[in-house]
Amino acid sequence: MLMLSLLAERELPLQELIELAKRVQIPGYEAVYELVDDAVSEGVIAPCISSGFYLQCEIWDVLKWAKCRPSAKTSQLESALSGACVAGNSK
């Protein structure tokens, strides 16, 4: 509700509200938020829509890639992978 009120009152820039909505509503997006630029530069994914807007399958690919990285935060990624797996099976 707060997000909608901020949008209605134009209190935050539109791009910030879009990013907030993606981080809250798109399964797995929060977990890959800081990793996706590296994943794109390493060729893990090539965004079909545009930079910053990723399909669920692209998010899933980044999660799998990140889990294999030595610097991966295992607990955060395991949780996100579980959620993405469930979300992926719901299609």
C-alpha positions as CSV (number, residue, x, y, z in Angstrom):
1,M,0.0,0.0,0.0
2,L,2.9,2.3,0.8
3,M,4.4,1.8,-2.6
4,L,1.0,2.7,-4.3
5,S,0.7,5.9,-2.1
6,L,4.2,6.9,-3.1
7,L,3.4,6.4,-6.7
8,A,0.1,8.3,-6.4
9,E,1.9,11.3,-4.7
10,R,4.9,11.2,-7.1
11,E,7.2,11.2,-4.0
12,L,9.8,8.8,-5.5
13,P,11.2,8.7,-9.0
14,L,9.5,6.2,-11.2
15,Q,12.6,4.1,-11.7
16,E,13.0,3.6,-8.0
17,L,9.4,2.4,-7.7
18,I,9.9,0.0,-10.6
19,E,13.0,-1.4,-9.0
20,L,11.3,-1.8,-5.7
21,A,8.4,-3.6,-7.3
22,K,10.7,-6.0,-9.1
23,R,12.6,-6.8,-5.9
24,V,9.5,-7.5,-4.0
25,Q,7.3,-9.2,-6.6
26,I,9.6,-11.1,-9.0
27,P,10.7,-14.5,-7.5
28,G,14.5,-14.7,-7.2
29,Y,15.1,-11.1,-8.4
30,E,16.3,-10.0,-5.0
31,A,18.9,-12.8,-4.8
32,V,20.3,-12.0,-8.2
33,Y,20.0,-8.2,-8.0
34,E,23.7,-7.7,-7.3
35,L,25.0,-10.6,-9.5
36,V,23.1,-10.1,-12.7
37,D,25.6,-7.6,-14.2
38,D,28.5,-10.1,-13.7
39,A,26.3,-12.9,-15.1
40,V,25.6,-10.8,-18.3
41,S,29.2,-9.8,-18.7
42,E,30.3,-13.5,-18.4
43,G,27.7,-14.6,-20.9
44,V,25.6,-16.5,-18.5
45,I,22.5,-14.8,-19.8
46,A,21.6,-12.4,-22.6
47,P,18.5,-10.5,-21.5
48,C,15.6,-11.0,-23.9
49,I,13.7,-7.9,-22.8
50,S,16.4,-5.3,-21.8
51,S,18.9,-4.6,-19.1
52,G,17.2,-4.6,-15.7
53,F,14.2,-6.6,-16.9
54,Y,14.8,-10.4,-16.8
55,L,12.6,-13.4,-17.6
56,Q,12.1,-15.9,-14.8
57,C,14.2,-18.4,-16.7
58,E,17.1,-15.9,-16.9
59,I,16.8,-15.3,-13.1
60,W,16.9,-19.0,-12.6
61,D,20.0,-19.4,-14.8
62,V,21.8,-16.6,-12.8
63,L,20.8,-18.4,-9.5
64,K,22.3,-21.7,-10.7
65,W,25.4,-19.9,-11.9
66,A,25.8,-18.0,-8.7
67,K,25.5,-21.1,-6.6
68,C,28.6,-22.5,-8.3
69,R,30.7,-19.4,-7.7
70,P,33.3,-19.6,-4.9
71,S,32.0,-16.4,-3.3
72,A,28.3,-17.5,-3.3
73,K,26.4,-16.9,-0.1
74,T,25.0,-20.4,0.2
75,S,22.1,-19.9,2.5
76,Q,20.7,-16.9,0.5
77,L,21.1,-18.7,-2.8
78,E,19.7,-22.0,-1.5
79,S,16.6,-20.1,-0.3
80,A,16.2,-18.3,-3.6
81,L,16.8,-21.5,-5.6
82,S,14.0,-23.2,-3.7
83,G,11.7,-20.4,-4.4
84,A,12.6,-20.2,-8.0
85,C,12.2,-23.9,-8.4
86,V,8.7,-23.7,-6.9
87,A,7.9,-20.7,-9.1
88,G,9.3,-22.5,-12.2
89,N,7.1,-25.5,-11.6
90,S,4.0,-23.4,-11.3
91,K,3.9,-22.6,-15.0
